[in-house]
Amino acid sequence: MKKILQIASAFIGIIVGAGFASGQEILQYFTSYGYLGTIGAIVGTALFAFLGMTIMRVGTRTQAVSHKEAIYTISGRYLGVIVDYVLIFTLFGVGVVMIAGAGSIPSQQFGLPSAFGIIVMTILVIAVVMMRIDRVVKIIGSITPFLIFAVLLISAYSLFTMETPFSGLVETAKEQSSALSSWSTSAVNNWFISAVNYVSFNLAVGASMSLLMAGNERNERVSAIGGLLGGLGIGILIVLSHLAVFSKVDVVASFDMPMLKIVDDISPVLGNVYAIILFGMIFNTAVSMLFSLTARFTSVGTSRHKLFALIAGAVMFFLSFAGFKDLVAFFYPLIGALGLFLILALIAASFRMPAKNEQQKRASS
């Protein structure tokens, strides 16, 4: 049970990064649709649970040591090329967004230059990426419980202290730019597609590290249940965060970090504590992105691995100055659309690839 919870916690930590923990993703993907955004969050919960279980099961069956071999195994020669490059683009793009998010925290909370947070985050991420996979998973999983506890408290506070009923906040919520607003067509810009796009995006974000983590686990049942619980946990956090942001949307919508603004209004001291937790969650996802990217092109632990991490981290550093909010709006919907290829491949693989015990039975018969 301990191993299952560790995997579930690490899975949440891999998926939940700057955009989610800050509330910016939640605002764009769910709250901007008002009441329908709540239904979208529930739909997202079900999808996360199913796909979290699926990707972890597939990772254990393939015993992945990089996403490349796992993806080609489950997707085939031609679709595998598409999914592989989607994941490479995702790892790099989200790594840039995470580092940019690290700059928004000290800027919003402490009035420091964005460059300060960006420099600190880049140095920390590159240093940790040079470690072994088991150490990285432990670091990621250890930070997650603090975020879960914080989101529960923030959501409870927001709902109990809301001054305007949801009915009076719907129009304000709908005035906010959705994550799909840049696509501009009504056929695309709706709550259901937004929810699916969000799940697809996050699965693409977490796929590489999840496959690596599952490949490090021999027991398929343990990894599958861990993925299921992790997916449910992510979904519940989405629903609670959406309700928190929705209940205060008239106050927090203009901020890069809406959840941080809510906490800071409760108490500047608590705001500082949450800023540290938020920084930790950004660190989680940034490490996952860069570690998985280096594992795709190099052997972990080698001098080439460390050099690649240093160069890729430096490139992410320079691109992160484009700005957190703009980068979220640019990268996330695009990655979500491309991530549908991965979802299709995973669902097909869960039926096409038999479990190890079934393979052994066939071999002995």
N, C-alpha and C positions, 0 to 999 in steps of 0.2 A: 504493500500500500504506500509505503514511504517513497518508493521509486516512481510509482504512478503519479503521486502528488508533485514530486520533483519535476517530472516530465511536463505535467500540466502547467506548473508554475513557469517553467522555462518557455513553454509554448506561448503562454500569455505574454511573457516578457519579450519574446522575439517579435510578436505581432504588434504589441502596444508600444508605440514610440511617441515622438514629439507631437505629431498631429492629433493623436487620440488623447493623450494625457493632458494636452493643453486645452482641448475642447474645440480646436479649430476644425478638425475633420468632422466632428459630430455636428458642429454648426452648419457646415457646408453640405454634408451628405444627408442629414436627418432633420435637424431643427428648422432649416429653411423651408421645409414642406409642411410645417405646422402639425396638425393632428395626424396626417398621413405619414409623417416622419416617424411617429411612434409605432405605427403598424410596420413600417419599413425596418425599424430596429428589431422588432420581434421576428420578422422574416429573416433578417441577418443572423439572429441568434441560432435559428434552426439550421441555416446553411453553414455557419461556422462549426457547429457541433458535428455535423455529418462529414464535412470536408476535412476538419481537423483529425477525426478518427481515420479517414481514408488516407490522407497523406502520411500519417505516422505509420500506418499498417504497411503501406507500399514501401516506405523507407526501410523498415525492418526486413521486409521480404527481399529487397535488392541489396541489403547490407551496404548502403551507399557510403562512400568516402569522399565523394564530391557530387554536386548535383548533375554533372554532365552524364556520368554513366547511368545514374538512376533515371534521368529524363529520357535518354535514348532507349533504355530497357522498356520503359512503360509507354513511350510514345511512338516508337518505331523510327525508321531512318529519316523519313521526310518531315513528319510532324515534330519529331524530336529536334530537328534543326531550328524550327520556328520557336518552340518552347524554350530551347536552350538560349537563344538570343534574346527572347523576351525577358528571361530571368537575369541575364547579364546586364541588360539595360535597366532592369528594376533595381538590382543590387547597387549599381553605380548611381542611378538617379535618386533613390531614396537615401543613400549614404550622403549625398550632397544636401538633401532636404534636412536630414537629421542634424548635420553640422550647422546649417543655417539656423535651425531652431535653437541650438545652443547659444547662439548670439542674441536671440530675442529675449531670453530669460533675464540675464543681468541688465539688459537695456530697459525692459519693462519694470522689473522689480527693484533694481538698485540704481538705475540711472547711469550705468556704466556703458562704455562703447560696445557695440555688438562684436567688434573684433576681439574683445577680451574673452568672451565665452567661446567664440569660434576657435581661437588659438588653443585654449585650455582643452576643449573637447577633442580637437584634432590630435594633440599630443597624447592624451589618455587613450584614445581609440587605437592609434597605431601601436602603442606600447602593449596593450592587452591582446591585440590581434596576433602578436608574435608568440603567444602562449599555446598550449595544447588544447584540443577540443573539449576534454572533460573539465578543464579549469574554466574555460569560457562559459560552458553551460552552467556551472555552479555559480559563477558571478552573475550571470543573467537571471537565474532563478531566485537568487537571494534578494534581489531588489524588488521583485514583483509584489510580494505580500504588502509592502509599504504602500504601493499604489492602490491596491485593492481596498485596504483599510481607509485610505484617504478619500477615494471616490465614494465609498459608502457614507462617510461622514459629510462630505460636501453635498451629496444628493439629499441626505436627510435634512440638513440645514436649509438648503435652497427651497425644498418643498414646504417645510414648516414655517418659513419666514417670507414666502412669496406674498407680495402686497397686491398684485393684480392677478385675477384668475386667468387660466389658460385661454379662455374665450376672448379675453381682452388683449392677449399677446400674440394671437394667431397672425394678425396682419403685420405686426412688427417682424415676426419670424419670417414670413413670406417675402418681406422686403429685402432680406439678406441674400447675397449671391450664393447660389447653390454650386456644388462642385462641378455640375454639368452645364452651368449657365453659359460657359464659353462655347458649348456645342450649339446653343441657340435654338434648336428646333424643339417644338413641343412633343414630337414623337420620341425624343430621347430624354428630354428634361422632365422626368416624372419620378415620383417617389419609389416605385418598384425597381425601375432600372437603376436608380441611384443606389438602392440597397444592394442589388446584385453587383453593381460596379464596385461598391465599397468592399464587399466580401472578396470579389475577384482580385482587386488590388492588394488587399492585405494577404491573401493566400500567395500571390506572386512575391510579395515582400518576404514572407516567412518561409517560402518553399525550400530554398536552398539550405538554410540553417536547420529547418525541421527535418529534412531528409538526412542531413549529416547526423543530427541528434538521434533520429530513429535508427540509422544505420549502426550506431554505437550501442544499440540495445538488442540483445538476442531474443528476448521474449516478445513475440508479436502481440500477445494479449495485453501485456503491460504498456507497450507503446500505443496501441489502439485506444485503450481506455484513457491513457494520459492525454491523447489528442482529443478525445471526446469531451473529457472534463475541461480541458483547456479551452476548447471551442465554446462550450457552454459558459465558462467563466468570462470569456471575451464578450459574448452576447449579452450577458447580464450587465456587465460594465457599460456596454453601449447604451442599453435601455436607461440605466440610472444616470449616466452622464448626459444623455439627451434630455431627460426630464429636468436635470439640474440647470442646463444651459437654457432650455425652453422657459423655465420659471423665472429666469433673470435676463432674458434675451434683450429687453429694453435697456439694460445697463451694460452688458458685457459684449454686445455684438461688434463694437468698433475696435476691440482689442485683439492682438495677435494670439494671446493666451487667455481665452474666456474663463477657463476653470481657475487659473491663477488669480484672475481679477475677483472671482467670487470669494476665494479664500482670503485674499488680501483685504476685502471689505469686512470679513469677519474679524480679522486681527492681523496687523502687519507682521507680528511675530510668527503666526501660523502661515502667513503668506511666504515668509522666508523659508520655513520648513518645507512647504509644498514646492517651492522653487527648487530646493535641493532634490526632492523626490522626482520632480519633473526632469531635472537635469540628469538624474540617474536613469530614467526611462529612455531619454534620448540617447544616452550612452549605450544602453542595452541594444537598441535597434541599430545604432551606428556600428557597434562592434559586430553584430550579426551580419550586417551588409558587407563590411570590408573583409571580415574573416571568410565568408562564403565566396566572395569575389576572388580572393587570393587562392582559395582552395580549388576553384574552378580552373585556374591557369598554372598553379604550381603545387608541389608537394609540401604539405604542412610541416613546419619545423626546419626546413632547409634554408640556406642563406638566400636562395632565389625567392623563397616565400617572403622573407623579411624585406628584401629589396623591393619586391612588387608591392607589398603593403605600404611601404614608405612612399613610393612614387604615386600609387593610386590615392593614398591619403592626402598627399600634397595637392593633387589635381582637384579632389573634392573640396579641399580648403579654399582654393581660389574661386571655384564656381559658387560656393555657398554665399558669397557676398551679393548675389542677385536678390536675396531677401526671402525669408521664410514663407510668408503668406502667398507671394506670387509663385514660388516654387511648388507649393502644395497645389495651387490651382492649375498649374501647367502639367506637372508630372502625374499626379494621382489619377485623374480620369483616364488619361492615356494608358497608363499601366493597367488600370482596371479593365479596359477594353481588351488589351492584349492578353491579360491573364485568363480570359475565357478559354483560350487554347489549353492552358494548364488544367483547368477544371475538367474539360472534356477528356483530356488524357488520363487524369487521375480516376475519374469515374469508370472509364473503359478498362483501365488497368486493374481496378478492384474486382472486376468480374473475370478478366482475362487471365490474371496471374493467380494460380492456386496457392494456398498456404503451404508452408514447408511440410507439415505433417501429411497433407494430401499428396504432395510430390513424392514423399517417401513411400506412401502406400502404393502409388502407381508404379514406382520403380521396383518394389518387391513383388508385385503381382505378375 
